[in-house]
Amino acid sequence: MTTAEATGWIGDPASALRVEKGFDLAAVDPDATPAYRGSKADGVDDLADDSRLDELQERLYAASRNQATDQAVLLVLQAMDTAGKGGIVRHVVGSVDPQGVMLTAFKKPTPEELAHDFLWRVERRLPEPGFIGVFDRSHYEDVLIGRVRALAPAEEIERRYDAINDFEARVVASGTRIVKVMLHISYAEQGDRLMERLDRPDKHWKYNPGDVDERALWPDYMAAYQTVFDRTSTAVAPWYVVPANRKWYARLAVQRLLLEALEAVDPQWPAATFDVEREKERLAATMSS
């Protein structure tokens, strides 16, 4: 089954969501469901019914156990607060075998990390061959909050765009496919989701008073994201902007992008490193009455 054959899909989501030359973030409707015609119920069913992702991930991981691959996949998730990164991790990445997943949630840099170039800590968390790596936030924080909050001089921020492109080109050349996703929610939707966290005691742990401070800088963040797309959506590592007001669509779309990356890798089951027929004989001998 290809990515366009599942119920509800009317086109290739990668083509519909890819950032191309002339892309305008302000023109993206966060409520839209590009390339998908189904309802929420259809989307939930499609997300649950697709076993292809699990199979391909298992093949990739199995090949790495026999040192039969140098391939990996890296999913980069960027978004404003409440956009649904955690839901993607739980409902999409969580559907595959966790032993083949490397998840990193990047936080404020430690003193040790600050003593190195901004990409130092990122390179250390790249997925090993055979793994799906997931970055919950990433090196892009250094040109997003870094720019908005002026955490580095303007000339350093400028240097980082080219440094990121060079870094990602090297990563791709080494065998890792990069899927960069920005989950795009509206200002109003973020407000509703933050209020829900305050209204529900079981969600208070998710709330951070600093979220409102960052929300006040929304236009600045949108401008920073636009610059990121203009400067770092490349042929080898393009950006995908996923409308995320509808959580079910965002999860389904990221699942499809991840699936397409694995289909491109096309991992195969590794050949046995032993004589299968001989092992059958030996095992059968232990099973004789």
N, C-alpha and C positions, 0 to 999 in steps of 0.2 A: 504494500500500500504506500503510495507516495503522499506527500504532504498536501496535495490538492484533492485527494480522493476521499477524505473523511467527510462525514456528514456536516453540512454547513459551509464548508470552504468553497469559494467560487473563484479562487485564484491563488497565486503563490504569495504567502504572507511576507516572505523575505523581500520580494519585489515591491510589495505595497508599503512596507515599513522602512525600507532602506533610505538612509540620508544620501541624497544625490546633490550634485552641484545646483546651487540656487535654492536649496532647502530653507524654509522659513518656519521656525518653531511656532511662531504666533499664529500660523495658518492651520495648525494641527488641532482638530477638535478632540478634546480628551474623552468625549462621550462616544466617539465613533468606534466602529468595529471593522476596520479595513479588511477586505477580501473575505469576510465572513458574513453569511446571510442568516445564520441560525439564531434561535432564541437563547436566553440564558440556560434553559433546560437542555437544549441541544449542546451548548458549550460544555456544561457540566458533564454530560454523557460522553462527549468526545474526549474530554480530558481523562476520564476514567477508563474508557474503552481502548485507548491506544496502547498496545503492548510492545510496539515496535521500538520505542525508546529504551525500554528495559532490556530488550534482547540485544540491541546494538551496543549498549553500555556494557553488558556482560561479555560480549565478544571482545570489546576493546580491552577490558580488564583481563580477560583470560589470556589474550595474546601477550600482554605485558608480563604475565607470570612466567612465560617461557622465553622471555626476551625476544619476542617475535615482532615487536613494534616499537617505533619511536614516536608514535602519534598520541596526542592528547587533545582535549577540548577545554577551553577556558571561557566561562560565562562571566561577563562583567556586568554587574547591576548598579546603576546609578539612578537616583531619584531624589525628589524633595521628601521630607519626612511624611510618613503615613501613606506613601504611594503604593506600598504592597510588596516590598522586597522580601519580607519575611514569609509572606504567603507564597511567593514564587519558590522559595527554598523548601517550604513544607510540602506544597502540593505538586510541584513539578520535579524538582531535584529529589525530593523525598520519595518519589515513586520508583527510583532505581536502587540498586544494591549499594548501601552506604559505604561498604568497604572499598568501593571504587570511586569515592568522591572525596575531594579535598576542599573544605569550606574555610574561607578566611573572612572575618568581619573586621575591616580595618577601622581602628579607633584613632584617637589623638596620638600623634607620634610620641614615643618614649624618648628620654634623653639620649639613649644609645642610637636610636633611629635618626634623631635630629643631627647627630654627629656625622652622618653619612649623606650622600646624595639622596634625593627624595625617592628614587627608584630602587634603592638598595633593599628596603624591606619588602618591596613588591616582588623583586626577582627571587627572593628567598622563598616565596610562597607560590611560585608557579607550579602547576600540576606536574607530577611525574608521568612518564610514558604510561599509557593505559588508563589514566584517570580523567575524570571530569573535575576541573577546578572551578570553584565559584568564588568570586570576589563580591562580597556585600559592601559596597563602596570600594574605592580603589585608588590608584595613582591619580585619577581625575579629581579627587578632592583637592589636590595640590594646585589645580588651575581653576577650581570652582570656589570653594570657601577661601582658598589661598588668595584668589583675586578679589572676591567680594569683601573680605575682611582685611585685605592688604597685609597678609601674613608674611609676605616676601616682597622685595623690591619689584617694581614693574618690569625691569629688564630681566630679572630672574624668572618671573612668570612667563615672559615672552620666550625665554630659552627653553622652557619646559615643553612647549608644544612640539618643537622639533625633536627634543629628546624623547618624548613619548612615541612619536612616529618611528624614530630609529629603533627604539626598544621593541616596539610591537613587530616591526619588520623582522628583527632578529628572532623573536619568539616564534613567529609564523614559519620562518625559514628552518627552524629547528624541528618542526613537526607538530606544533600546537596550533589548532584553529581557534581563533578568537571571535567570540560572539558578544558584541558590546550593545547593551540595551539600556535605554533611558525610559523609565516608566513615567509617563506624562499625565499628571492629574491637574485639575483646575484649582485655582485659588479658592473658589467656593467649596469644592469637594474636600480640600484639605481642612478647611475650617470646620466642616461637618464631622470629619473623622477625628479631629482633635477634640471637639466638643463631646463626641461619644466616649472618648477615653476619660474625660472628666466626669461624665455622667455615670459611668459604670465602675464600681469599685474593683472589679476583676481586671480592669484595664488601666488602673492608675499607675501600675508599674511600668507601663509603656510610655507614660507621659513625662515629658521633660520641659520645665518652664522655659528653657532656652529655645524650644521649638517656636514659641511665639515671637521671640527676638529675631530668629531667622526668617520667619514668615513676613516680618515687617520689611525685609529686604528682597521680597519676591521679584520685583522688576530687575533688580541687579543680578539675581541668580538666573533669571531667564536670559538676560543678555550674556552672562557668562557661559551658559549652556550653548547658546547660539554660536559663540566664538569657538567653543570646543568642537561643535559639529563642523564649522567652517574649516578649522585647522587640522582636525585629527580623524575625519572620516575618510579613510584611504581605501584603495583597491584591495589591499590585503587584510585590512581590519576596518570594515565599514561600521558605522553606527546604525542602529535600528531604534526608532522612536515609536514606542508602543502606547497608544491611548489607554489610560489606566483608571478612568472613572468607574468602569465596569470591571470589577476584579476578575470575574470569570473569563472575560475576554483576554485580559492581560496575561493570565496564567496559561490560557490555551495558546496564545500567540507565542509566548516564550517557549512553551513546549515544542511548538512547530519549528521555531528557529534552532533550537537545540537539536531536534531530530534531523533537520536538514544538514547541520554540521556533521553529525554522526554518519548520515547517509553518504556524505562526501568522503569521509574517511573510509567508509565501507570495511570495517574490521571483519576478519574471518576467524573462525574457530581455529586455534593452533593445532598443527598436526601432532600426533602422539610422538613422544620421544622414546618409546619402548615398543616392543613387538606385541601388538594387540592380540594376535592369535595365540602366541605363546602364553601370554598372561591369562587368556581365557582357559587354556588347558590347565595351568597351574591352579587357578581358582576353582575350576571344576573338580580337580582332584581333592580339594579340601571339603567339597560338598557331597562326596560319595558316601553312601551308607555303609 
